[in-house]
Amino acid sequence: MAEEQIDTKQEPLEKVLWKSADKLRKNIDAVEYNHAVIGLIFLKYISDSFEDLFKKLESQKSDGADPKDNDKYKAGFCAAVSIEKVKELDYVLTPGRYVGLPAEEDDFNFEERFASLKTWLEKQIAEEKDLNDLIIKNLSKIGISKK
């Protein structure tokens, strides 16, 4: 008796993960489920940031950096706040309200940057007009007119 052929083609990973997420969600409303997902995305971000910083410190060991020094990981990975701070934020415990990467100062002149972006935008608008005119011209050559 011949054995029956079994289709071993696998589904794409994204599809498998989506189905798994649906099974985990079960009867939870999607609006409620997003709280867990957002938290997991935040944890993934923090984990990736921590690993990047750890690797950076590892590569700087010869310069005296210590990747096991907890003080190197303060600015974005955890926070201890008073109950007053939690109350001030209306008892919302979303991690992003308490931790995050330190704000970096902008090292560019706003007026210069704005002027260069404005010039770039004006060139793009002029190029758009030229291209639209060319399209209309070419369409008219083949008997299609702008409506």
Residue pairs with C-beta under 8 A, 6 or more apart in sequence:
10 16
21 37
25 33
39 95
42 95
42 96
46 76
46 77
46 95
46 99
49 76
49 77
49 101
50 73
50 77
53 72
53 73
54 67
57 65
57 66
57 67
57 72
58 65
58 67
61 67
65 72
66 72
75 101
75 102
76 99
76 100
76 101
76 102
77 99
78 99
79 98
79 99
81 98
85 98
86 93
89 97
89 98
136 146
139 145
139 146
140 146
